[in-house]
Amino acid sequence: MEHLNRPIYLKPGTDDFFKKIRKEVNETVLQNSSLYQFNIIKSLGLVVFFFLFYACILWLGNSTPLLFLFYILSGITMIVLFINAFHDAAHGALFKKSKHNKWFMYLLELFGSNHWLWTRRHINLHHAYPNVPDWDVDIKQSDIIRIFPNSPLYHYHKYQHIYMWFIYPLYSLNWIYIRDFKDFFSKKDNYVKKVVDKIPTKEVYMLFTAKAINLFYLLFIPMLVLNQPWHIILLGWITMHMCGSALGVVALVSTHVDEDAHFPGTDDEGNLSATWALHQMIVTKDFSTNSKLANFLYGGFTHHVAHHLFPSVGHTYYPYITPIIKRYAEEYGLPYTSYPFHHAIRSHFRMLKDKGGHDNILTAGEI
């Protein structure tokens, strides 16, 4: 893998808008302790609901419709739990004490993922350098899809706005059973190893153990205790992942990768052209901020600009931070975008169609 200089942001000036936003948020919004308590209640409640739905699989799963119903509810709850609780805990934003966030993150292993890997992948790469080519691993995951303008353009990309409708529902299966192993063991284009000197041996054991436990209780135990053909249970398990992934992908594609997305590059020394805070505003979008349902399901993703500016703050605070950000955006002439989720989805797939076209070779600098 070629050597790349770590991106460097411009230093903020004396009249930095983010210093003012941060001061106002600290003095007003963050004083509301009830929002902190609500976040904990919500997160622990989601854990309870997931295992309640799992218990219903074992209890009522001899009925095929109920088997699929509770697998689907488990998949939706799994993704909502990840987007809200685990996402906040990874940022140290769920509990006040870091050790409590760390303990809670171990629950992620029950869902088949590796919290040590994901924390470094998400925070050290995506949050540090969102939308920066060759650094944001949350966007650059596979050559199956072309998003970055400097990514290779293959003939099949002209159909990506069609076939990604069928691939996105497999997102969690890919994450747990392919991507984690790739980031642990692959040597080609391994972006995680840019920010990790050495993967602890303990985490390698944890990786395999988490996958085994996840498969055992979600797939094999139902096969053992239910009076259902194995292939029906397997199909229910796959449906769980597909429904959960379909819900989660809305958040993933709505916040950074629409048809107006920016992908700021660096010069030969690794310098970016904006400060850290301005960069977050340029590359991040909000969606459905006025929807209580969307805010409950998607947590820090609907108010994603607030999340990128205040990643160590729990998502329950963001609806109260966003109006402050919008006010300063108008005062300083800063970019700020918020749109309904259906517009975000439509815009994302228009972007895929545009990035898959051969006429983009001239603008992408690939010849």
C-alpha positions in Angstrom: 0.0 0.0 0.0 1.4 3.4 -1.0 2.6 5.8 1.7 0.2 8.7 2.2 0.8 11.7 4.4 -1.8 12.1 7.1 -4.1 15.0 6.3 -3.5 18.3 8.1 -6.3 20.9 8.7 -5.8 24.6 8.6 -5.4 26.3 12.0 -8.5 28.3 13.0 -8.2 32.1 13.2 -9.2 34.4 16.1 -12.8 34.8 14.8 -13.5 31.1 14.6 -17.2 30.3 14.4 -16.7 26.9 16.2 -15.3 28.4 19.3 -18.4 30.5 19.6 -20.7 27.6 18.9 -18.9 25.4 21.4 -19.1 28.1 24.1 -22.8 28.6 23.6 -23.6 24.8 23.5 -21.5 24.2 26.7 -23.3 27.1 28.6 -26.8 26.2 27.5 -27.7 22.9 26.0 -25.2 20.7 27.9 -26.6 21.9 31.2 -29.7 19.8 30.7 -29.0 16.5 32.6 -32.4 15.0 31.7 -31.2 14.5 28.1 -28.3 12.5 29.4 -30.6 10.3 31.5 -33.0 9.8 28.6 -30.2 8.5 26.5 -29.2 5.9 29.0 -32.8 4.8 29.5 -33.3 4.6 25.7 -30.1 2.6 25.2 -30.7 0.1 27.9 -34.3 -0.2 26.8 -33.2 -1.1 23.3 -31.0 -3.9 24.7 -33.9 -5.3 26.6 -36.2 -5.2 23.6 -33.7 -7.0 21.4 -33.3 -9.9 23.7 -37.1 -9.9 24.3 -37.7 -10.3 20.6 -35.0 -13.0 20.5 -36.8 -14.8 23.3 -40.0 -14.6 21.3 -38.2 -16.3 18.4 -37.5 -19.3 20.7 -40.9 -19.2 22.3 -43.2 -18.5 19.4 -41.0 -19.5 16.4 -42.8 -22.7 15.7 -45.2 -20.5 13.9 -43.5 -19.5 10.6 -45.1 -16.0 10.4 -44.2 -15.2 14.0 -40.7 -16.6 13.4 -40.1 -14.1 10.6 -41.9 -11.3 12.5 -39.6 -11.6 15.5 -36.5 -12.1 13.4 -37.4 -8.9 11.5 -38.1 -7.0 14.8 -34.7 -8.3 16.1 -32.9 -7.0 13.0 -34.5 -3.6 13.2 -33.8 -3.3 17.0 -30.2 -4.4 16.4 -29.6 -1.6 13.9 -31.4 1.0 16.0 -29.3 -0.1 19.0 -26.1 0.2 17.0 -27.0 3.6 15.5 -28.0 5.0 18.9 -26.4 3.3 21.8 -23.2 1.7 20.5 -22.5 4.7 18.3 -22.7 7.0 21.3 -20.7 4.7 23.5 -17.9 4.4 20.9 -17.6 8.2 21.1 -17.6 8.1 24.9 -20.9 9.9 24.9 -23.3 7.5 26.4 -22.0 7.4 30.0 -20.1 10.0 31.8 -17.3 7.6 32.8 -15.2 6.2 30.0 -15.0 2.7 31.7 -18.8 2.4 31.6 -18.8 3.2 27.8 -16.1 0.6 27.3 -18.0 -2.0 29.3 -21.1 -1.3 27.3 -19.2 -1.6 24.0 -18.4 -5.2 24.9 -22.1 -5.9 24.2 -21.3 -5.2 20.6 -19.5 -8.5 20.5 -22.8 -10.3 21.0 -23.9 -8.8 17.7 -20.9 -10.3 15.9 -18.8 -7.2 15.5 -15.5 -6.2 17.1 -15.8 -3.1 19.1 -12.0 -2.5 19.2 -11.8 -2.5 15.4 -14.9 -0.5 14.8 -14.0 2.2 17.2 -10.7 2.8 15.4 -12.2 2.5 12.0 -15.0 4.9 12.7 -13.3 7.5 14.9 -9.7 7.4 13.7 -10.5 7.4 10.1 -14.1 8.5 9.3 -14.5 11.2 12.0 -10.9 12.4 11.7 -11.1 12.7 7.9 -14.7 12.5 6.6 -15.0 12.3 2.8 -11.2 12.6 2.4 -10.1 10.2 -0.4 -7.9 7.3 0.8 -8.7 8.0 4.4 -12.4 7.8 5.1 -12.9 4.0 5.4 -16.6 4.3 6.1 -17.1 5.5 2.6 -14.3 3.6 0.8 -15.1 0.0 1.5 -15.2 -2.0 -1.7 -14.6 -1.6 -5.5 -18.1 -2.9 -6.0 -19.2 0.7 -5.5 -17.6 3.9 -6.8 -18.1 7.0 -4.7 -14.7 8.8 -4.5 -13.8 10.6 -7.7 -10.3 9.2 -7.5 -11.5 5.5 -7.3 -11.0 3.2 -10.2 -13.8 3.2 -12.7 -14.9 -0.3 -13.9 -17.4 -1.1 -16.6 -19.9 -2.5 -14.2 -20.1 0.8 -12.2 -22.5 2.2 -14.9 -25.1 -0.1 -13.3 -24.3 0.6 -9.6 -27.3 2.8 -9.2 -29.3 -0.3 -9.9 -27.5 -3.2 -8.3 -26.7 -1.3 -5.1 -30.4 -1.5 -4.3 -29.9 -5.3 -3.9 -26.5 -5.1 -2.2 -27.2 -2.5 0.5 -29.6 -4.9 2.4 -26.6 -7.2 2.8 -24.7 -4.5 4.6 -24.6 -6.0 8.1 -23.8 -9.5 6.8 -20.9 -8.0 4.9 -19.8 -6.0 7.9 -19.8 -8.9 10.3 -18.6 -11.8 8.1 -16.4 -10.2 5.5 -15.3 -6.6 6.3 -14.1 -7.3 9.8 -11.9 -10.2 8.6 -10.6 -8.0 5.8 -9.6 -5.2 8.2 -7.9 -7.6 10.5 -5.9 -9.7 8.0 -5.8 -8.1 4.6 -2.6 -6.4 3.4 -4.1 -4.8 0.3 -5.7 -1.4 0.8 -6.0 -1.9 4.5 -6.8 1.6 5.7 -7.2 0.6 9.3 -3.5 -0.3 9.5 -2.7 3.3 8.7 -3.7 4.3 12.2 -3.0 1.1 14.1 0.6 0.0 14.7 -0.3 -3.5 15.8 -3.6 -5.4 16.3 -3.6 -6.9 19.8 -3.6 -10.7 19.8 -6.5 -10.6 22.3 -8.7 -8.9 19.7 -8.0 -11.6 17.1 -9.4 -14.2 19.6 -12.3 -11.8 20.3 -13.0 -11.5 16.6 -13.6 -15.3 16.1 -15.3 -15.7 19.5 -17.8 -12.9 18.8 -18.7 -14.4 15.4 -19.2 -17.9 16.9 -21.3 -16.7 19.8 -23.5 -14.6 17.4 -24.1 -17.5 15.0 -24.7 -19.9 17.9 -27.5 -18.1 19.7 -29.2 -16.3 16.7 -29.0 -19.2 14.2 -28.0 -22.6 15.7 -30.0 -22.5 18.9 -33.3 -21.8 17.0 -32.4 -24.7 14.7 -32.0 -26.9 17.7 -35.1 -26.0 19.7 -37.7 -25.1 17.1 -39.8 -27.5 15.1 -38.9 -25.7 11.9 -36.9 -26.8 8.8 -33.3 -25.5 9.1 -33.6 -23.6 5.8 -36.7 -21.7 7.1 -34.7 -20.5 10.1 -31.7 -19.7 7.9 -34.0 -17.6 5.7 -35.5 -15.9 8.8 -32.0 -15.0 10.0 -31.0 -13.6 6.6 -34.3 -11.6 6.6 -33.3 -10.2 10.0 -30.1 -8.8 8.5 -31.7 -7.6 5.3 -34.4 -5.6 7.1 -32.1 -4.2 9.6 -29.6 -3.2 6.9 -32.2 -1.6 4.8 -33.2 0.6 7.7 -29.6 1.4 8.6 -28.5 2.3 5.1 -30.8 5.3 5.1 -28.5 6.8 7.7 -25.3 5.8 6.0 -26.1 7.2 2.6 -28.0 10.4 3.7 -25.2 12.2 5.6 -22.1 12.3 3.4 -22.7 10.9 -0.1 -25.3 12.7 -2.1 -25.1 14.3 -5.6 -23.7 17.5 -4.1 -21.1 15.8 -1.9 -17.6 17.2 -1.5 -14.5 15.0 -1.3 -11.7 17.4 -0.3 -8.3 16.2 -1.3 -4.8 17.0 0.1 -1.8 18.5 -1.5 1.5 16.5 -1.7 2.3 17.4 1.9 -1.1 16.2 3.1 -2.6 19.7 3.7 -6.3 20.3 3.5 -7.8 23.6 2.5 -10.2 24.1 5.5 -10.1 24.1 9.3 -11.4 20.9 11.1 -14.8 22.5 12.0 -15.4 24.0 8.5 -14.4 20.7 6.9 -17.1 18.9 9.0 -19.7 21.5 7.8 -18.7 21.1 4.2 -18.9 17.3 4.0 -21.8 16.5 6.3 -25.6 16.8 5.8 -28.6 16.5 8.1 -31.9 14.8 7.2 -35.4 14.7 8.6 -34.4 16.8 11.6 -38.0 17.7 12.4 -39.2 14.1 12.5 -39.5 12.7 16.0 -39.6 9.2 14.7 -36.5 9.7 12.5 -34.7 11.3 15.5 -35.6 8.3 17.7 -34.6 5.7 15.2 -31.5 7.3 13.8 -30.1 9.1 16.8 -27.0 11.1 15.8 -27.5 10.6 12.1 -30.5 12.9 11.5 -28.6 15.8 13.2 -25.3 14.6 11.7 -23.6 18.0 11.5 -24.0 18.4 15.3 -22.6 14.9 15.7 -19.5 15.7 13.7 -18.9 18.9 15.5 -19.7 17.4 18.9 -18.9 13.7 18.6 -18.4 13.3 22.4 -21.9 14.5 23.2 -24.9 12.1 23.3 -27.3 12.2 20.4 -30.3 13.2 22.6 -28.7 16.7 22.8 -28.4 17.2 19.0 -31.9 18.5 18.3 -31.1 21.4 20.6 -27.6 22.0 19.2 -28.7 22.1 15.6 -30.6 25.4 15.8 -27.4 27.0 17.2 -25.4 25.6 14.3 -27.9 26.9 11.8 -27.8 30.3 13.3 -24.1 30.6 13.1 -24.1 29.1 9.6 -26.3 32.0 8.4 -24.2 34.5 10.3 -20.9 33.3 8.9 -22.1 32.2 5.5 -21.3 28.5 6.2 -22.6 25.5 4.3 -25.5 23.7 6.0 -27.9 21.3 4.4 -30.9 19.4 5.8 -33.5 17.6 3.7 -36.1 14.8 4.0 -34.8 11.3 4.0 -36.5 10.4 0.7 -34.7 13.3 -1.0 -31.4 12.0 0.6 -32.0 8.5 -0.8 -32.9 9.8 -4.3 -29.9 12.1 -4.3 -27.6 9.3 -3.3 -28.6 7.1 -6.1 -28.4 9.9 -8.6 -24.8 10.4 -7.3 -24.1 6.7 -7.9 -25.4 7.0 -11.5 -23.2 10.0 -12.1 -20.1 8.5 -10.5 -20.5 5.3 -12.6 -20.6 7.1 -15.9 -17.6 6.9 -18.3 -17.9 10.6 -19.1 -16.6 11.3 -15.5 -13.1 10.0 -16.4 -12.1 13.4 -17.6 -13.2 15.1 -14.4 -11.8 12.4 -12.1 -8.3 12.8 -13.3 -8.0 9.1 -14.2 -6.3 9.3 -17.6 
